Amino acid sequence: MILKGKKGIIFGALNDKSIAWQVALKAHEQGAQFVLTNAPIAMRMGEINKLAADCGNAVIIPCDVSKNEDMDNLIDKSMEALGGKIDFVLHSVGMSLNIRKGKDYTDIDYKFMHDTLDISAISFHRLMQSLWKKDAVNDWGSILALTYIGAQRVFPDYHEMGDAKSLLESYARSFGYRFGKEKKIRVNTISQSPTKTTAGSGVKGFGDFFDYAEALSPLGNASAEDCANYCIAMFSDFTKMVTMQNLFHDGGFSYTGFSYDVFKLMDNKSKEE
C-alpha cells in the first residue's frame, strides 16, 4: 500500500462519477486516512456520507472555498481529526455560473465571472495560503489540483473555465516554487481527458466532444478511475521530485494533431444525419 500512514484532504467528491470520489476510494485502498470536504450545498445534493462510510468512516468537514474562514477552519479541523500535519491534498473544484446560465463568452456577466474565478481558481491559492501559514503539510507532501487543456487551447463551449484553469495552473507554479524552496512540498496540476462527471456533462456539446477526444487520442479518453490512479501516484513518495508541472493525463490527446479515426467518426455522423 503506497499511501500507508499518509493523511490528507480530498475536495470535491459529489457522487461516484466524480474523479475526487474515485481518488478517495483508491486512497483508502492504498492505506491513507483523509478528510472529505465539499461546499455545504454540494454535500446536500451529493452522496458524500456513503463515500465516507466506504472509506473507513472518513471525517466530513463542509467548506465554502470562497471564504477564508471556512478554509482555515477546514485545515484546523482536519489536522485535529487526523492527529497532526497532512501529506496530500486534492483540489477538485470548479463552477461557472455564466455557463450554467447560458451566457455567451462575448456577453459575460462579470459578477458571475468573479465567482467563477474565485471558486475555480482563487480557491486553490486560498487553500495553499492557509496550508502555508499553518505549516500544515509534512515535508515532501503533495498538493494537487485537477485542470483541463482548455487552459492552453480554445474550446468555445468551455468558455470562461479555460481562463479559470489558466489561473489555477499559474498558482501551482508560483506557489509550487515557494513550497518547494521553503518546505520541500510539491505542487502540481493534472490535466484530465473530458470525463463524464456531473460537472463535465453539463457543458454544451460535451457528448460530441467526448467522442472526438476518444477518436483523436491514441489511447482513448482516460477514465475517472484511471485519473484517480495517477493522483495516488502523485501523492506517493515515488513522485517526490515532481513539482510545478501541468501533467497531461489524456491518452495522448494533447500531443496528437491528426487521426484518421476522427474522419471516420465525422463520416459516420454525417451518414446518421
N, C-alpha and C positions, 0 to 999 in steps of 0.2 A: 504494500500500500504506500504509494509515493507521497501522500499527504498526511501520513500518520503523525499525530502530535501537533499538527498545524491548526491554526484558528483563523477565522476570517469573517467577513461580512459580504453578503450577496444581495445586491439591489435588483428589483425588477421582476421577480417571479410572479406572474399573473395566473397562468394555467399551464397545462402540460405541453402546450405549443411553444411556450416561452423558452428562449435559449437559457435564461437565468434559471428556470425550473430544472432543465436538464443538467446545468452546471451543478446545482445543489445536489441532485441525485448522484452524480459522478463524484463530487467532493466527499459526500457521505460514504460512498462505496470505497473511496481511497483513504478513509480513515480520518478525515478532517472534522472538526467541530466548527460551527458557524452560526451567526445570527442572520435571520432573514428579514428584509425590510422592503417596504413599498409605501407609496402615498396612501393615506387613510382611505380615500375614495376607491383606489385600486384594490385595496385589501378587502373592501366590502364587496366589490364586483367579482373578485377572483376566488381562488380556492387554496389560498396560502396555508390555511390550517391543516389541510390534508397533506400538503408537502412537508410541513413541519413534523407531522406525525411520522411520515415515511423516512424522515431524516433524524431519527433518534430523539424526537420531541425537541427540535431546534427552537430556540427562543425567537419570538417575533417582536420587532420593535417598529412601530409606524414612524415614517419620516417624510415630511414635505420638503423636498430637496431645494425648494426656493427660499427656505427660511434658515438663517444662520443658527438660530436657537434649536431648531429641530435637528440639524446636522450635528451640532455639538452634543446634544442630548443623546443622539444615536451612538456617537463614539464613546461617550462616557458609560452609557448603559451596556454597550457591547463589551467593553473591557471588564466591566463589573460581572457580567454574565459569563464571560469566557475565562475570567481569572487572570487578566493581565493583557499585555500587548498582543496585537494580532499579526498575522503573517501574510494575509492576502485580502484583497478587496476586488469585487467585480461591480463595475458601474454599468448597468444595463438599463438606461433611462432615456426616453425620447418622446416628444409630443409636439405637434404643430396644430394650433387652432386654425391657422389660415388654410391648411389642407383640409381639416375637418369641416370647415365652413364653406369649402369650395371656392375660396378666393384665388384668383389668378396671381401669378408672381408679379405681373405688371400692375396689380391693384391691391397691393399688400395693405393690411391693417397693421399699423406699426405697434400698436399695443399688443396685438396678437404675436407679432414678431418678437417683441421684447420678451414675452412669456415663453415663446419657443426657445430663444437663445438661453434664457435663464434656466429653464428646466432641462433642456437637452445638452447644453454645453457648460454654461457657467456653474451649474451644479457640480461638475467634475472638479473645477477649480475650488469651489466651496468645500467639497469633500476633502481634497488634498490639503487645503489650508488648515482645516480642522485637525486632520491627522498629523500635520507638521507641528502645529502649535502645542498639541497634546502629547507629542512624541509617542504616538500610539502604535507605531509599526516596528516590529523587530528588524534588526539588521538582516539584509538580504531578502526582505519581504518583497511582495509583488502586488502592484496596483495596476488594474487592467480595466479598460473601457471598450465597449463594442461600438463600432463605427461602420461606415459603408463607403464604397467607391464613389458615391455621389459627391464626396468631398473633393475629388480630383477631376471628375468628368461631369458633364451636364446631362442629367436625366430630367427632362422638363417637368414630369409629374412628381418628381422627388422634391422639387420646389425649394423652399427655404430650409428644409432639413439638410440640404447639401451645404449651405452656409454654416449651419449649426455644427455639422460634423467636421467641417474645416477648422472651426474654432476649437472644438474638442481635441482634435489631433494636435493642434498647436500647443494647447495646455499640457498635453502629455510630454511634448518635447521640452517646453520651458520649465515645467515643474520637475520633469524627469531628470534634467541636468542637476537641479538643486538637491533633489532627493538622493541622487547617485553620489554627488560630490560630498555632501554633508553627512548622509546617513546610510549609504550603501543599500539603498532601496531602489528597485527598478519600476519604471512606469512605461506601459505600452498600450497600444490600441490594436484590436483585431478587426479587420475589415472583412466582414462575412458576406457570403453569397446572399441573393434575395432568398428569404426564408419565410415559410408560410406560418408566421406568427400572427397573433391578433392585430398587432400594430401594422405589420408589413402588408397584410392582406387588405388593409383599409386604404392603401394608396391606389389612386386611379390607374387602371391598366396593369395592375400587378400581375394578373394571371398571364397575360400575353408576354410581359417582360420576363417572368419566371421561366416560361417556355423558351424564350430567346436566349437567356443566360445558360439554360441547360444545354441548348444546342451549340452555343459558342464555346463553352468551357470543355477542354479536353477530358476532364474527369467528371463533368457534370456539376450540378449545384451541390455545395456542401450542406448537409442537413444540420438541424439544431443539435442533434446528438453528437455529430462529428465536431461541431464548433465547441461543444462542451468538453470533449476530449482534449482539444487544443488548449482551452482555458486551463484545464487541470495541469497540462504540461507546463504552461506558463506560470502557474502557481508553485510548481515544484522546484527543487534545487537543481534539476537538470538544465534549467534555463536561466541560471542566476546571473549570467553575464550579458543578457539581452535587455537593453533598455532604450528608451526614446524612439522606439520603432513603431511604424504602422505596418502591421503584418497581415498580408492578404491571405485569407482563408476562403478561396472562392473557386476551387477546382481548375485554376489557371485562367479564369476569365480576364483578369486584369492585364495579362500579357499576350492575349490572343487577339489578332487583328482580323482573322478571316477563318471561316469554317464552312465547308460545303453543307454541313448539317443545317445551317441557318437557311440556306437557299432551299433545301428540301422542306424545311418547316414552312417557309413562306409559300412555296408551291402547293403544299398540302392545304394550307389555309385558304388560298385563292380558289382551289378546287372545291373546298367545302362551301364557299360562298356562291 
